[in-house]
Amino acid sequence: MSQPLVLFAEYSDLDPEPARALLSAQGLRTELLSMDRNGVIAASQRDAIAIIAGYSQITAGIIDQLPRLGIIAASSNGTNMIDLEAAVARGIWVTNLGTAATQEVATHALTLALATIRELPEMTRVVSSGGWVDELTRVPRRTSELTLGLIGYGRIGAELARIASPLFKQVLAHDPFSPPSDGVAKAAAFDEVLASADIVSLHLPLTEDTREVVNADVIDKMRDHAVLINVSRGELVDLQACVDALDSGKLSGVGFDVLVGEPPVADHPLRVHPRSILTPHAAYLSDAALRHYETDPARYIAEWHETGSPSASVVSRPK
């Protein structure tokens, strides 16, 4: 009998070898998912029991072609690339990376916020062009007089509140599913966060309800000269509305680690806008986090294969 098969949806920017070695040690073989132009999976792979999902879409059509599929392990915290409804209907486990990069993403969000508030884009631009302090056109704001607002208060939002609260006057958070109860952030309605916060930071999954949750109407409700931070998913934000708000001065700056369509074209407005800080979808990145990203999906698959269930980071489970 051949070894059970685990498929990589694709080989992404993560090194697949640690996962392959871990699975091999558990008696599982691995292959790269092979599909033709019509989305038909190779016949030799249709007995696969597990998928490690990266950026590629794991659709109902893919799931339906794999009758033995029992678990899909995402190599990210987000699972919007997986048709969860189809997985649940088939009784398939879905896991994500959970806490693998909580510290990194929260720290990155705070870094973007502080860099924007401290006017680092203009300062570095002035210095690199040969100028000095007398050529600055903007004066940074004192953080202890500012309010940080969080939309979403899961693991990352709560960690950001914890590390940022000593720096800010107050931290407000809106999350109807997990309102703050830790004494760090104050629970607030969505519109209250928009109206009160000098920095608004997004910490939401991408769903049909959250797609473009920040649009022109929402930006209009924000404080004048507020800062918008997004380290979650690019599709949470109407990017053209952000560009327009930066041009008008409604927003004083944005700090984004994610965009719609990555990498963006070279002349993307937010790549070149003087009030924008972009990082290359790297908020999760650290030496320690990479070890989790490269091995945790494989570990959850190995646990499921051995015991019938993964130990942690379960997004959906068989009913």
N, C-alpha and C positions, 0 to 999 in steps of 0.2 A: 504494500500500500504506500502510495507516495505521501510525502509530507504535506500537511495542510498549507494552503496558499494564502499569503497576505499581499495585497496590491498597494503600491504607492500610486496615488492619483497622478502625481508628476514628481520629478526631481526638481525641487525648488532651490532657493538659495541656501537651504540647510543641507548639511552633510548627511546623506542617508546611511552611511556605513555604521555609525553607532547603533541605529535602530535595526539594521540588518543583522548585525552581530548578536544583539540581544535576542531577536526573534529566532535566529538560527540556533542559539544555545537552548532554546525552548522547543526545538524540533519543528520550527515553522520556516517555510521557504518564502522568499519574496520575489516579486517581479514588478516591473513598471506596467501600469494599466495600458493595454493596447486596444484601440478602437479604430474602426475605419471611418471614412468621411461621413457616413450615415449614423454614426454613434453606436454601431454594433460591436460589442466586445468580442475579442478573439475567443473561439470555442474552447481553447485550452485553458482559459482563465475563468470560465463560468462556474467553476466549483470553488471560487475564492470564499473564504470565511470572514475576511476582514479587509478594511480599506484604511490606509493612512491618508487623510485628506489635507491638501494644501490649499492652493488658490483655485483649482479647477472645481467646476460645479458638479456636485454629486446629486444628480437629478433622480426623479422617480423612474425615468427610463433606464438609468444605469442600475438602480436598485432592483428593478424588476428582472433584469437579466442575470442576477446573481442569487439563485434560490437558496444557497447555503450561507449567505451573508448574515453574520450575527452581530457585528460591531463596526462602527465607523469612528475612528479616532482622529479628531482635528488637530493639526499641528499649529494651532493658534487658539486664542481665547474666543474669537468670534466663530460662529457656526452658520453664518448666513449663506455660505456656499453649499450647505447640505439641505436637502428637502426633508426637514424634520417631520413634517406630516406624513410623508411616505415612509420614513424610517419607523415612526411610531406605529403606523398601520401594520407594518411587517414584523413588529416585535424586535426591532434592532436597537441595540445599545448605541448611544452617541456620547462621546466624551470630548472635552476640550482641555486646554492647558491650565485652567483654573488660576492658581496662585503663582505660576511659574515666573511671571514677570511683573507681578503687582508692584513691587518696590520700584522697578525700573520705570514703568509707565507713569506712576504717580510722580516720581522725581522728574521725569521728562516734562510732564505738564507744568510742574512748578518752575522748572528752568525756563520754559517758553514764556510763562507769565512774567517772571522776573526780568528776563531779557527784554521783553516788550515794554514793561513799565519803566525800566531803567534806560530806555531809549538806546539800547545797544546797536540796533541797525544803523541809526544815524551816526552814532559815535564812531563805529568802525568804518563807516563810509567816509566820514570826514578825515579820519586819521589816514586811511589808505590812499586818499587823494592829496595828502600832503598838508592838510589843515590841522587845527588844534581847537581848544575849547571855545575860543571866541567866535568860531564859525558855526557852533551848534545853534539850531533854530528852535529846539524844544527843550524844556526843563523837565527832568524826571519827577514823578510823583512819589511821595513818601508812603511806603506800603502800610505803615501802622495807621494811616488815615483812610485806608481803602477797604472795601468789602469784596471778598471772594465769593462768588456764587457757583454752585455746582448743580448741574442737571444730571441726575443719576447718582445714587449713593450705594453702589455695590462695593466690592472689595477695593477697587482702585480709587473710586471717589472718596471712600472713608479713609484710605491711606493718605491721599492727598490732603484731606482736611486735617489729619493728625500732624503731618509734617509742616503744613503751611500755617496752621492757626497761630503759632507764636509770632508770625510776621505781619498778620493782618488785623484790622480792627475787629472784624467778625467774619465768620464763614456761614453762609446760608446754603441750604441744600433742598432741592426738590426731588422726591422720588416717591410716587404713590404706592409702589410695591414694597419698598424698603426704606421708610423714612428714618432719618437719623435719630438714634436713641442713646448715643454714646457720650453725650455731653460735650462733644467737640463742635459739631455743626448744629445750627438751629434750623428746624424744619420750616419750610416756607412754600407757599404756592408758586407755581411756575411764573405767573406774572409778577409776583413780588420779587423773585430772584432777578428777573429782567429789569425791573424798575430800580432795584436797590444796588445791584452788584456793579462794581467797577471792572471786574474781570469775571467773565462767564466761561466756565470750563465744562465741556461735554463728556459724559461718561455713561454712554448708552449703547446697547446692542443695536444692530441695524435690523429693523422689522418694517413692515408696511406702515405701522403707526409712527415710527420714528424717522422715516425717510423725509429729508428736508424739513426736519423739525425746527430748524433755524432757517427761516425764509425772510423775505423783505418785510412782511408784516411783523414778524417777531423782532427783527432787528430794530424796527421803528419803535418798539416798546422798550428797548434797552436804553440805559442811560447814555446821554451824549458823551462821546469820547471814550466809550467803554472798549474793552479788549475782549476778543473772542479766542478761546483756545479749544482745539480739537485733536485729541490723540486716540479717538475711537474708530470711527468709520467716516470716510469722505462723504458718503451719501447722506449723512445727517444734515449737511449744510447746502444751501443754495449758493454755490460759489460765485455766480454772477452777482447776486445780491450783496455778497461780501465785498466784491470789488467795487461795486457802486457805492457802498457805505464807506469804504476807505477813501474813495475819491471825493466824496462829499464832506468827509470829516466826521460823519456820524459815529463810525468806529475809528479809534485812534490807532489800532493795530490788530493784527491777527497772528496767532502762532499755531500752525497746523503741521501735524506729522502725517496726515492722510489726506488724499484728494480723490476725486472721481477720475478713474483712468490713470493708472500708475505704470511707469513714470509719466509725468506730464510732458507735453511738448516743450521744446526749449524756450519758446516765447509765451508760455502760459502767463496770463496776467499776474498771478500770485507768485510766480517765480521771480518776476522782475519788479514787482511793486515795492516802493521804498518803505511802506508801512507793514510789510509782510515778512514773517520769518517762517520758512519751510524747512523741515527736516525730512529725510527720505524713508518714511515709514520705518523708523528705527527706534521708536520709543521703547520697545521691548528689549533692545539689544544690550547685553552684557555678557561677559565670559560665563558667569554662573547661569544666567537665563538660557544661554545657548545650549548648555548641557541638558536642561530640562526640555527644551524645544526639540532637541534631536532624539531624546530617548523616552520621554514620558508617553507619547502615543503608543510606541511599541510596548512599553511596560504595561499599559492598560490592556492592550490586546493580549499579551501573554498571561496576565492575571485572569482575564475573562476566559481564555482557552483552558486554563488550569482549574479554575474554581467556579466558573459560570457567571462571574460578575467582576467588573473593574473595581478597584479600591476607592477611587475618588474621581472628582471632576466630571460627574455624570450630568449631562444635559438632558437626556431622555433615556427611559428604560422600558423594557417590555412590561406590559400590563398583566 
